[in-house]
């Protein structure tokens, strides 16, 4: 058993800093690089890509990244774990294997975790008793089943552990929990059992701190954000993990950003729901038990985490098609910029009503005034407002209504209030609205499958 391992966050989402993984494997010593690419909406995007091309459906940044880091991780014996396989982990693994061949790299094992994608098995699962009702509204899935775009089960850490046990150097999964990517190396290296709930919860907390990339090392920091140094070269967080469940959150020396009690504590509050019951497929962590100690020098100790047995369910993330939307903007300048923008909104809404168009929602924001805080926005003196951006969007199940909305924006330039600019890119086109359907499924209905692809 190792005395400690270092697990580095390389991506917090698909679209995060492209160079972050390269910096994590080159600016210091680490044992594991974990990269989270998936959000709920990402799965539907990837499924659409796969529908058009069966060789796609994964985070396309991964092959390009591997061109840069494969020689390094082989030399340094760094293992890589990512959920960037999306809805097509095998295709992603094949792409990485091709990169390795082009680089002349041999003796590479890629673990692939499958079984999370249940889109094509929904009828069978429902017939077997998995009702997949909406866990927030209790509505039956029959309401949206024919419009489902993607349906994926959130697996946890143990399928990844199995891949590590099989000798995988790189592990590519589909929909795996963000925390499971970080927890898995600890289970594997330290021999933690599936009943070691306090230890599993400690690893889960570490995964929660790492899952959003640099958000725990100074990025997006709501506290004294101006104290964060050199954010242009921000260092992504690293979890220094120990067999007893102690975790030290840190980053590579001589990188920007900051790891402190405050930055770590703020990340711990991110998307947790009930703090006493942070539910994952592996355990239920009690976030109220967490203790933090700022050790200085960008090192924060996380310890004494308590946890409970896992539930009998997996969470299922489904997306479905729910109509169409379009959004457009116009910019009104001083003087009376806000008054002009409000008048333009009234004119447009009346024209849409006169056309008898059908909308589920029309939403207007005045950017520079209330687009962030809405009705809570502070009243402003118009003399102090240089410009206001009118942003208006519509949503409807009627495609033609949304399409016609797009034809009513440009006319406002010459048939509405004066001093308008900012119309570019042509008429806004209707785009598909993708809605979210969260559900639970008993674990007995779904089994992860782990395979090894070798080069």
N, C-alpha and C positions, 0 to 999 in steps of 0.2 A: 504494500500500500504506500502511495506517495504521501509525503508530509503535507504537501499543499499543491494545488493546481491553479493556474491562471487562465481565466476564461474571458475573452475580449469580445465586446460588442462591436460588430462591423457595419450593421445597418439597422435603423429603427423603423424603416418602411421602404417600400419600393419607390425610389426617387430621392432617397437620402444621399448625403455626400458620397460621390462615386469613389473618391480617393481614400475614404475612411478605412476600408478593409486593408488596403495596401499599407497605410500608415501603421495599422495595428500589428501587422506581421513584420514590419521593418524597423520600427522605432524602439523596440524593446522585446524582451522575451515573453512569450505566451505559450500555452499548451493547446488551447482551443480558440477558434474563431467562430462565433455564432452570428448568424445574420437573419434577421426577421424582415421578410418582404411583404407579408400578407396583411391586408385589412379586409373587412367584410365585403366591401364593394370590389376589391381587387379580384376576388374569385369569379365574379360575374364577367369582369373584363377579360380575364384569362380564358374563361369558358367560351366566350364569343370568338376569341382568337383561335382556339382549338377547333371550333365548329367550322371556321373558314379554312384552316390548315391543320391537319391532324399532327403535324410535327411541332406545333406551337402550344401555348397554354401554360408557359412558365415564365419566370422573370428573365427577360432577354438580356439583362445586364450581366448575368452570371458567366456565360462563356467568355465575354470580353474581360471580365475581372479575372477569370482563371488563367487567361493568357499572361497576366501580370504576376499572379501570386503562386501558380502551381510549382514553378521551380523553387520558390522560397519555402513553401510549406513542406515540400519533400525534403529539402535540405535541413530544415529546422524541426522536422517531425511534428508539425502543427496539424491537428485535425480540424476539419471544417464541418459545421453543422448548419443547415439552412432549410427553411420551409419554402424557399423560392421555387420548388418544383410545382407549386400551384396545383393545377388540375391535370398536369402531365409530367410527373416526376421522372418517368422513364425517358421521355424525350430530352429532358434537361440533362439527365445523366449521360445519354448518348452524345449530347453536344459537348459535355465536359470531356468525355473520352476522346472525341475527335480532336479537341484542343490538345489533350495530352499526347496523342499520336503525332500531331503536327510539331510539338515541342520535343519529340523524341523521349518522352517520359514513359517509363515502364514500371511494372509492379505496383499498379494503382488499383485499389479496391474502393468501389463506390457503393455505399448502402442506399437502398431505395425503400421508402416506407409507403405502402399503398393501402387501399381499403377505406380511406376516408371519404372518397367520392361516391355518394349514394344516389346521385341524380337519376341514373338509369334503373335503379332498383326500388323506386318509391312505391310503386303499386304492390310489389311483392312484400315490402316491409310493412306497409299499411295492412295488407291482408293477414300478415302474421301477428298483428296487434300493436304495431308501433304507430300511434295515432298522429304524432308530430304536430299536435295543435300548437298554436302560437303561445309561447310561454308568458307573454305580456298581456294578451287580450283574451286568451282561452278560445279563440276562434279555430274551427276545424281547417285543416290544410286543404280540404276539397275546394275551398273558396279560391285558392290560387294555384292548385296543383298543375293545371294545364298551362300555366304561365311561368312555371319555374325555369329559371336560367341556370342556377347552380344550387347544389345541395351537398354540403361537406360537414363531416363529423370532426370535432376537435379532439384529436388524439393527444396524449401526454408524452411523458419522457420515456416510458419503458420500451416502446418500439425502437426508439433511438438507441437505448441501452443494448438491445438485442443486436442491432447493427454493429455497435462498437465491439460487442463480444465476438462477432464474426470477423473482426479485423478490419472494418471499414476505415479508410482514411478520410473520405468525404461522405457525408450523409445528406441526402436530399429527400425531403418529405413533401407531402401535400399539406393540408390544413392541420398543423400542429400548434398547440398553445405556445404563445410567445415565451412563457416561463419554462416550458418543457425543454426548449433548446438549451437553456443554461443548466437546468437541473440534471439532465441526463449524464453529462460528464462526471458529476459528483457521485451519482449512484454507481456508475461504472468504476470509477477510480477508487472510491472509498468502500465499496461493498455494501452500501446501504440497502436495506430490505424494504419491501413494499409496505411493511407495517411500522417502519421507523418514521412515524408521522411528524415528530418534531424536526428531525433532520430533513425530511422531504419538504417540510414547510419552510425551513431555512433556505434551502436551495431554490424554492419557489419564490421567496421574497427577493433573493439575489437576481433571479430571472426577471422579476417585475422591475427591479431597479435598472437592469440592462436593456430591457426590451425597447425602449424609446431612444436608443442611441445616446447622443450627447445631451439629451434632456436632463440627465442626472449629473452631468459634468459641466453645467453652467449654461447650456442652451435653453432658451425659452424660460429662463429663470425669472420668477415674478418678484423675488425679494430685491436686494440691492443689486440689480442687474448691471448697473454701470461699474460695479467693482470687478466684473468678470474681465480678465485680461486676455488679449489676443484671441478674440473669438473667431477671427478669420482662419486661424490654424488650431481650432478647438480639438482637444484630445477626447476620443470616445472612452467610455468607462470600461474598467476591467474589474472582474470579481476574483479576488484572491481567496480561494476556498480551502477550508481545513476539514479534516475528518470528523471533528466534533460538532460541525455545523456553524462554526464561526465564519464570518465572511468579512473581508476588508475590501471596500470599494475604493478604487484608485484609478489612475491613468498613467500613461507613459510620461516620464520626466521630459521637461523642455517642450511640452505641448501647451497650447492655449486652453482656456477654460478654467474650471475650478471644481474640485470635489470637496465639499464641506458638509457639515451637519445640515445646513439649510438646503443645499441643492439635493441631497439625498432624501431628506424628509419631505421636501416638496414632491419629488417623484413618487414617494410611497403613497401619496394621497391620490395619485392619478388613476381614475377608472377602477375604483375598488368596490363600490357598492357598500355592502355591510362589512365594516372593518373587522368584525369578529369572525366573519365567515367568508373568506376569499376562496371560492370554490374552483378547483381544477380537477382534471381527470385523475390526478395522482394523490391528492390530499385536500384537506380544507385548512387553510392557514389562518391563524388568528393574528391579524395585523396590530391589534391592541397590545400584544405581548412584546412587540419588537423593541429592542433597546439599541440606541445609537451612541457611539463615542467618537468624537472628532479627535483623531490622533495627530492632526497637523500634517503639513506637507502633502496635501491632497490624498489623505488616507482617512477613511471613516469606517469604523468597526460596526458591524451589524451582528447582534447576538441575542441569545436567549429567546429564540422564536419558538412558539408553541403551535401545535397543529392537531388535527383530528382525522379520522378515517375518511377516505374518499366516498362520494355518493355512488349510487348504482347507475347513474346516468352519464352519458356524454351530452354535451351541447351540440346542436346542429345549426349551422349557419346556412340559411337558404336565401336566395335572391330571386325576385320575380319581376316580370315586366308589368308596369303599372301606369301606362299612358305615355304622354309626351309633354315636353316642356320647351320653352325658348326664353332667352334672356337677352336684353339689349340695354345700351347705355347712351346717354347724351349728356354733354357737359354745358352748364350755364355759368356765365361769368358775371362778375361784379359790374354794375350795382344791382342789388336785389336778386342775387343769384338764387337764393332759396325760394323766394316768392315766385320767380320765373319757373323753377323746377316743379314746384307744387302746382302751378297753373298748367304746365305741360302734362302733368300726371292726370289732372282732372279732365283736360281736353281729350286725352287718349282714352281714358276709361269711358267717357261718354260716347266716343266714336265706336268703341268695341261693343258697347251696349246697343247702339243704334243698328249694328250689323247682326244682332241676335246671335253672337258667338257664344259657345258653351265652354265655360271654364270651371274647373274644380277650385282653382285658386288664382288670384292675381295678387302679386306682392310687389310693393314699391319700397325702395330704400333711397335715402338721400345721402350719398357717400360724402363724408366730410361733416356730416351732421348727426345722423342717427342710424347708420348701417350696422354699427356694433351694438349699441345699447338700446335701440328701438325707442319705446315710449319713455324710457328712463333717461334719454339724452337731455343734457342741459340746454336750456333755451339760449340762443346766441343772438348777439346784435348783428343784424345783417350788414352793417357798415364794416364789420371786421371779417366778413366772409369773402375771400377772393373768388371762390368758385365752388360749385356744387355739381356732383355727378348724379344725375337721375338714373337709377338702375331699376328696371321693371321686368318682372318675369311672370310668365303664365304657365299653368299646368292644366292639362285636360286629357281625357280619353278620346277626344275627337281630334284627329290629326289635322283636319282642314281648318279648324278654329285656330290651332296653334300656328299653322302655316300663314293664315291671314293676319294674325297678330304681327308677324314679322314684316308684313308689307305696310304696316301702319306707323312704323317708327320714323323712317326717313322723311315722310311728308311733314312731320312736326317742324322740321328745320325751316321751312318757308311758310308754314301755315300755323305757327304757334308763337310762343314768346320769343323775343329777340336775344341776340348774343349767345347763340348756341354753336357748339363745335363737338368734336370727339366722336363723330359717327364714322366708323371705319370697318372694313371687312365685309361689306355688303349686308344684305338682309339676314337676320338670324334665322337659322334653319331649325325645325323641330328635332329634338333628340329624345331618345327613349328614356323614360323614367324608370330607374331600377329601385325597387323597394326591398326592404329587409324583413325576413321572416325567421325569427329565432325559435327554436324548438328544443325539446329534450328527447333522447332515445335511450332506452335501456341498453346497457353494455352487452347484454346477451345477443343482441341483434347484429352487432358489428364486430368484425375481427381485423385488426391490423395485419398486414402481410409485409414481411421484410425479406428482401432479396439482395444479393450481392452481384454486382457487375464488375468484372475484372479486366484489366488490361495487362 
